[in-house]
């Protein structure tokens, strides 16, 4: 996991298998370290491929069907929308000061994980 939100939360991914032996799905969660509660960051029908937190932990991004930017407390700041047709989000990274987010696209037909 990654500490975010001034060390009030831990951002992590858990995996769950779909019903009847379906594919394994990655589910990004935000855990409150004081209460122990967890918050699912995406609707159930959407799974996150990966996540990236800024060095300060004040922002993080989830790569899913859309690229989503959150503040450190789990509030959605921006939905960048889906990638161009025929592509998928492959990875993302924050600038050292956390003010900018860069991402890489790959053709959807390729599957490098």
C-alpha positions as CSV (number, residue, x, y, z in Angstrom):
1,X,0.0,0.0,0.0
2,X,0.9,3.7,-0.2
3,X,0.3,6.3,2.4
4,X,-1.9,9.2,1.3
5,X,-3.9,12.1,2.7
6,X,-1.3,13.3,5.2
7,X,-0.8,9.7,6.4
8,X,-4.5,9.4,7.4
9,X,-5.1,6.8,4.7
10,X,-3.5,3.8,3.0
11,X,-4.2,3.2,-0.6
12,X,-4.0,-0.4,-1.7
13,X,-5.4,-2.9,-4.2
14,X,-7.1,-6.1,-3.4
15,X,-8.0,-8.9,-5.8
16,X,-11.3,-10.8,-6.1
17,X,-12.2,-13.6,-8.4
18,X,-15.4,-13.2,-10.4
19,X,-18.3,-15.6,-9.8
20,X,-18.0,-19.2,-11.1
21,X,-14.2,-19.0,-11.6
22,X,-14.3,-15.7,-13.5
23,X,-11.2,-13.6,-14.0
24,X,-9.3,-12.0,-11.1
25,X,-10.3,-8.4,-10.7
26,X,-8.2,-5.6,-9.1
27,X,-10.2,-3.4,-6.7
28,X,-8.5,-0.2,-5.4
29,X,-9.4,0.7,-1.8
30,X,-8.7,3.5,0.6
31,X,-8.3,2.5,4.3
32,X,-8.7,5.0,7.1
33,X,-5.9,4.2,9.6
34,X,-7.8,5.6,12.6
35,X,-11.2,3.9,12.1
36,X,-10.0,0.8,10.1
37,X,-12.8,1.4,7.6
38,X,-12.2,1.0,3.9
39,X,-13.7,2.8,1.0
40,X,-14.1,1.4,-2.5
41,X,-12.9,4.0,-4.9
42,X,-14.6,2.8,-8.1
43,X,-18.1,1.5,-8.8
44,X,-18.4,-2.3,-8.5
45,X,-18.6,-2.8,-12.3
46,X,-15.3,-1.0,-12.9
47,X,-11.9,-2.4,-11.8
48,X,-8.6,-0.5,-11.5
49,X,-5.7,-1.7,-13.5
50,X,-3.1,0.1,-11.4
51,X,-2.7,3.1,-9.2
52,X,0.0,5.7,-8.6
53,X,0.4,8.2,-5.7
54,X,2.3,11.5,-5.7
55,X,5.4,11.6,-3.6
56,X,3.6,13.8,-1.0
57,X,0.6,11.6,-0.9
58,X,-1.7,14.5,-1.5
59,X,-3.0,13.1,-4.8
60,X,-3.2,9.7,-6.5
61,X,-4.4,8.3,-9.9
62,X,-6.2,5.2,-10.8
63,X,-5.9,3.7,-14.2
64,X,-9.2,1.9,-15.1
65,X,-11.6,2.4,-18.0
66,X,-10.9,6.1,-17.4
67,X,-7.9,7.8,-15.9
68,X,-9.1,9.2,-12.5
69,X,-7.3,11.7,-10.3
70,X,-8.2,11.8,-6.6
71,X,-7.0,14.0,-3.7
72,X,-5.3,12.3,-0.8
73,X,-8.6,11.9,1.1
74,X,-10.2,9.9,-1.8
75,X,-12.3,12.7,-3.4
76,X,-12.4,12.6,-7.2
77,X,-10.7,15.7,-8.6
78,X,-10.8,14.9,-12.3
79,X,-12.0,12.2,-14.7
80,X,-9.7,12.3,-17.7
81,X,-12.1,10.0,-19.6
82,X,-11.4,7.0,-21.6
83,X,-8.2,6.7,-23.8
84,X,-8.5,7.2,-27.5
85,X,-10.2,4.3,-29.3
86,X,-8.0,1.3,-29.7
87,X,-5.8,2.2,-26.7
88,X,-5.7,1.6,-23.0
89,X,-3.9,3.4,-20.1
90,X,-0.7,1.5,-19.4
91,X,0.9,3.6,-16.6
92,X,1.0,7.0,-14.9
93,X,3.5,9.0,-12.9
94,X,3.5,12.3,-11.0
95,X,6.1,14.9,-11.3
96,X,8.4,15.2,-8.3
97,X,6.4,18.0,-6.7
98,X,3.1,16.3,-7.5
99,X,1.7,19.1,-9.6
100,X,1.6,17.2,-12.9
101,X,0.5,13.8,-14.0
102,X,1.9,12.0,-17.0
103,X,0.5,8.8,-18.5
104,X,1.4,6.3,-21.1
105,X,-1.0,4.7,-23.6
106,X,-0.6,1.3,-25.3
107,X,-2.5,-0.3,-28.1
108,X,-5.4,-2.2,-26.6
109,X,-4.4,-5.4,-28.5
110,X,-1.1,-5.6,-26.6
111,X,-1.2,-6.9,-23.1
112,X,2.1,-6.2,-21.2
113,X,1.5,-6.6,-17.5
